[in-house]
Amino acid sequence: MVLEDKAGDRVVLDVLRGKTVFPPPVWMMRQAGRYLPEYRAVRKAAGSFLDLCYNPDLAVEVTLQPIRRFGFDASILFSDILVVPHALGRDLRFEEGHGPLMTPIAADEVERLDGELFHVNLAPVYETVRRLRRELPAETTLIGFCGAPFTVASYMIAGRGTPDQAPARLFAYRHPQAMKHLLKVLSDWSAAYLIRQIEAGADVVQIFDSWSGVLDEQGFAELCVEPVADIVRQVRGAHPDVPVIAFPRGAGSRYDGFRAATGATALGLDWTVPLEQARRLQREGAVQGNLDPQRLVAGGSAVSRGVSSILSALGQGPLVFNLGHGIVPETPIAHVEQMLAEVRGAVGP
């Protein structure tokens, strides 16, 4: 049955718990970012990307900017997945045109990761979450997040982003025990990080495994599924009623069974997931996605056809409308407005 939205409800939260709402609620991954002129102004004033992440005044401001402009149904904490290894004592910097840069971790250094000051180092992030919950509209769902252990480990091992995360895959083959230990350290501290975000006011948490799609079958089971399931178990043990969204980008056919294997409440779908498969996944619970971000760059009929296809296929079940990955910086604001108008103006799936 299609339910009507009720004023004042946190509709995203309702949908993640299995309700069907049409038109569906909508937000975008990376919705606070470089496509917005107001974000670029704050980013310039911050001095560095990490300074922006660790300054609650500025982090709250950029998180609220897309809510003010577009009225999205959910707001996601502005931060970065690599603050977790940074809080564990690894160096981290961001360079324009190069992204995140770290000193690659060696196998014999994994044992020396130090969480003694972990929550102290991340205190500004928790303060940002507390302020956001106070300042967001009551009906806006607040999403906390972390990176999945494999994706975070891949940056720690390579020291930078790579096209196919070959350094991390080689590390796992050559140093299986060190990789297992690294993933366990990251699972435990990522779970603790999410739990603190929930205690600070997050309604939902999302786990981003941006590089799960590069793994073979055995690697996917060991390096993606098992660590994500570990995080979900720990979060659910502390907060059993808080939904957890898992986003194993590029998982393809391995999306089937992923929810059951990890315990995730909802699945974030990348844009390559066929809508027929998405419908099957939706029978198990809520799905989120999955408009190709390049459709938003193109605008016009590319957006209209994409929106229409997703709503026709998934609008009769629990759906959070989103992109299939983060919005890209060159996206025109008018195209975001077009997408929102077409989602919110849709009549009947």
C-alpha positions in Angstrom: 0.0 0.0 0.0 1.3 3.5 -0.8 1.2 5.7 2.2 0.9 9.5 2.3 3.7 11.6 3.8 2.7 13.1 7.1 3.9 16.6 7.9 6.6 16.6 10.5 7.6 12.9 10.0 11.3 12.1 9.2 10.2 10.4 6.0 13.6 8.9 5.1 13.6 7.2 8.4 10.2 5.8 7.9 11.1 4.5 4.4 14.3 2.8 5.7 12.1 1.0 8.2 10.0 -0.4 5.4 7.2 2.1 4.7 6.3 3.0 1.2 5.9 6.7 0.4 5.1 8.2 -3.0 6.6 10.5 -4.2 9.7 9.1 -2.4 11.9 11.1 -0.2 15.1 12.4 -1.8 18.7 13.4 -1.0 22.0 13.2 -2.8 25.3 11.8 -1.9 27.9 14.6 -1.8 25.0 17.1 -1.8 27.2 19.5 0.2 30.0 20.1 -2.3 31.7 21.9 -5.1 28.7 22.2 -7.4 27.4 24.9 -4.9 28.9 28.4 -5.0 28.2 28.9 -1.3 30.2 25.7 -0.5 33.2 26.9 -2.6 33.2 30.2 -0.7 33.3 28.4 2.7 35.9 25.9 1.4 38.2 28.8 0.3 37.8 30.5 3.7 38.6 27.2 5.6 42.1 27.0 4.3 42.2 23.2 3.9 39.7 20.4 3.4 40.6 18.9 6.8 40.3 22.2 8.5 36.8 22.3 7.1 36.0 18.8 8.3 37.3 19.5 11.8 35.7 23.0 12.3 32.1 22.5 13.6 31.1 26.0 12.6 32.1 25.5 9.0 31.1 21.9 8.8 27.6 22.7 10.1 27.3 25.5 7.6 28.2 23.5 4.5 26.0 20.6 5.7 23.0 22.9 6.0 23.6 24.7 2.6 21.9 22.1 0.4 19.0 21.8 2.9 18.4 25.5 2.7 18.6 25.6 -1.0 16.8 22.4 -2.0 14.9 21.2 1.1 16.3 17.6 0.8 14.6 15.1 3.0 17.9 14.0 4.6 21.1 15.7 5.5 24.4 13.9 5.7 27.2 14.9 8.0 30.0 16.7 6.1 33.2 14.9 6.8 35.4 12.4 5.0 35.9 8.6 5.3 39.6 9.0 6.0 39.2 10.8 9.3 39.1 7.3 10.9 42.7 6.4 10.0 43.7 10.0 10.7 42.3 9.7 14.2 44.3 6.4 14.6 47.5 8.3 14.1 48.1 8.1 10.3 49.1 11.3 8.4 46.6 12.7 6.0 46.4 15.7 3.7 44.4 16.7 0.7 45.9 18.4 -2.4 43.9 20.0 -5.2 43.9 17.8 -8.2 45.4 14.8 -6.3 42.8 14.1 -3.6 43.8 12.4 -0.3 47.4 11.6 0.3 48.8 9.5 3.1 52.1 7.7 3.9 51.4 4.1 2.7 51.1 1.7 5.7 53.4 -1.3 5.7 52.4 -4.7 7.0 54.5 -4.4 10.1 52.9 -1.0 11.0 49.4 -2.3 11.3 50.0 -3.4 14.9 51.1 0.1 15.8 47.8 1.8 14.9 46.8 3.7 18.1 43.2 4.4 19.1 44.0 6.0 22.5 43.1 9.5 21.3 40.6 8.3 18.7 37.5 9.9 20.2 39.4 13.0 21.3 40.6 13.5 17.7 37.1 13.2 16.4 35.4 15.3 19.0 34.9 18.1 16.5 32.9 15.8 14.3 30.7 14.7 17.1 30.1 18.4 18.0 29.1 19.0 14.4 26.5 16.2 14.6 25.1 17.6 17.8 24.7 21.1 16.3 23.2 19.7 13.1 20.5 17.9 15.0 19.6 21.1 16.8 19.7 23.3 13.7 18.1 21.0 11.0 14.4 21.1 10.5 12.6 18.6 12.7 11.4 16.6 9.7 14.9 16.3 8.2 16.6 12.9 8.7 20.3 13.2 9.8 22.6 10.7 8.4 26.0 9.8 9.9 28.5 7.7 8.0 31.9 6.0 7.7 33.9 4.3 5.0 33.8 0.5 4.9 37.1 -1.1 6.1 38.3 -2.3 2.7 37.8 1.1 1.0 39.5 2.9 3.9 42.3 0.3 4.0 42.8 0.8 0.2 43.8 4.4 0.7 45.9 3.6 3.7 47.9 1.0 1.7 48.3 2.9 -1.5 48.6 6.3 0.1 46.3 7.7 -2.5 43.4 6.9 -4.7 44.1 4.4 -7.5 42.0 3.2 -10.5 41.5 -0.3 -9.3 43.0 -0.5 -5.8 45.7 -2.9 -7.0 48.0 -2.0 -4.1 45.4 -3.1 -1.6 44.6 -6.3 -3.4 48.2 -7.2 -3.6 48.6 -6.4 0.1 45.7 -8.8 0.9 47.3 -11.6 -1.2 50.9 -11.1 0.1 50.0 -10.2 3.8 46.7 -11.9 4.5 47.1 -11.8 8.3 48.1 -8.1 8.3 45.2 -7.3 6.1 42.8 -9.2 8.3 44.1 -7.4 11.3 43.9 -4.0 9.6 40.3 -4.6 8.6 39.4 -5.7 12.1 41.0 -2.6 13.6 39.0 -0.4 11.1 35.8 -2.3 11.8 36.0 -1.9 15.5 36.9 1.8 15.4 34.4 2.6 12.6 31.7 1.0 14.6 32.7 3.0 17.7 32.7 6.1 15.4 29.2 5.4 14.1 27.9 4.7 17.6 29.2 8.1 18.8 27.5 9.8 15.9 24.2 8.2 16.8 24.6 9.3 20.4 25.3 12.8 19.1 22.0 12.8 17.1 22.3 10.9 13.9 19.1 9.1 13.0 20.7 6.7 10.4 24.2 5.7 9.5 25.6 4.7 6.1 28.6 2.6 5.3 30.4 3.5 2.0 32.3 0.7 0.4 33.3 2.7 -2.7 35.8 0.1 -4.0 34.0 -3.2 -3.3 33.5 -3.7 -7.0 37.2 -4.4 -7.7 37.3 -7.6 -5.6 37.0 -11.1 -6.8 34.5 -13.5 -5.3 36.6 -14.6 -2.4 37.9 -11.2 -1.7 34.4 -9.7 -1.7 33.3 -12.2 0.9 36.4 -11.7 3.1 37.3 -8.0 2.6 33.9 -6.5 2.0 31.1 -8.6 3.5 32.7 -9.7 6.7 34.0 -6.3 7.9 30.7 -4.6 7.0 28.8 -7.3 8.9 31.1 -6.8 11.8 30.3 -3.0 11.9 26.6 -3.6 11.6 26.6 -6.1 14.5 28.4 -3.7 16.7 26.2 -0.8 15.9 23.0 -2.8 16.2 24.3 -4.1 19.6 24.4 -0.6 20.9 21.4 0.9 19.0 19.2 -1.9 17.6 16.6 0.5 16.2 18.9 2.7 14.1 18.8 1.9 10.4 22.1 1.1 8.7 22.5 1.7 4.9 25.2 -0.3 3.2 26.5 0.9 -0.1 28.8 -1.7 -1.8 29.4 0.3 -5.0 30.1 -1.9 -8.0 28.9 -5.1 -6.3 26.9 -6.1 -9.3 25.3 -9.6 -8.9 26.8 -9.7 -5.4 24.1 -7.2 -4.2 21.9 -10.3 -4.1 22.3 -11.7 -0.6 24.4 -8.7 0.7 21.6 -7.5 3.0 21.2 -10.9 4.6 24.9 -11.5 4.9 25.7 -8.1 6.5 22.5 -7.3 8.4 22.1 -4.0 6.7 18.7 -2.4 6.9 18.8 -0.8 3.4 20.9 -1.1 0.3 22.4 1.9 -1.6 22.4 1.0 -5.3 25.0 2.3 -7.8 23.7 3.4 -11.2 24.8 0.2 -12.9 22.3 -2.0 -10.9 19.6 -3.1 -13.3 16.1 -2.0 -12.2 14.9 -5.6 -12.4 17.5 -6.6 -9.9 16.7 -3.5 -7.8 13.0 -4.6 -7.6 14.1 -8.0 -6.3 16.3 -6.4 -3.7 13.5 -4.1 -2.7 11.3 -7.1 -1.8 13.7 -7.6 1.2 13.5 -4.0 2.3 14.3 -0.4 1.4 16.7 0.5 -1.4 18.3 3.8 -2.1 19.4 5.2 -5.5 20.2 5.0 -8.3 20.3 7.8 -10.9 23.5 8.1 -12.9 25.2 11.3 -11.7 26.1 12.1 -15.3 22.4 12.4 -16.1 22.3 15.3 -13.8 25.2 16.9 -15.7 23.4 16.4 -19.0 20.0 17.6 -17.7 16.8 17.7 -19.8 15.5 14.4 -21.2 18.5 12.5 -19.6 17.2 13.4 -16.2 13.5 13.0 -17.1 14.0 9.5 -18.5 16.2 8.4 -15.6 13.8 9.7 -12.9 10.8 8.2 -14.7 12.4 4.7 -15.0 13.4 4.6 -11.4 10.0 5.7 -10.1 8.2 3.3 -12.4 10.3 0.4 -11.3 10.7 1.1 -7.6 8.0 3.6 -6.6 5.6 0.9 -5.3 8.1 -0.2 -2.6 10.3 1.4 0.0 12.6 3.8 -1.9 14.8 6.7 -1.0 15.6 8.5 -4.3 19.2 9.3 -4.6 22.1 9.2 -7.1 24.0 6.0 -7.8 27.2 7.8 -6.5 28.1 11.3 -5.5 27.1 14.4 -7.4 30.0 15.7 -9.6 31.3 19.3 -9.3 30.3 20.3 -12.8 26.6 19.6 -12.3 24.4 22.7 -13.0 22.2 23.7 -10.1 19.3 24.0 -12.5 19.6 20.3 -13.3 19.3 19.4 -9.6 16.2 21.6 -9.4 14.8 19.7 -12.4 15.4 16.4 -10.8 13.8 17.4 -7.5 10.7 18.9 -9.4 10.2 15.7 -11.3 10.6 13.4 -8.3 8.4 15.5 -6.1 5.8 16.2 -8.8 5.5 12.6 -9.9 1.9 11.2 -9.8 1.5 7.5 -9.1 4.2 4.8 -9.8 
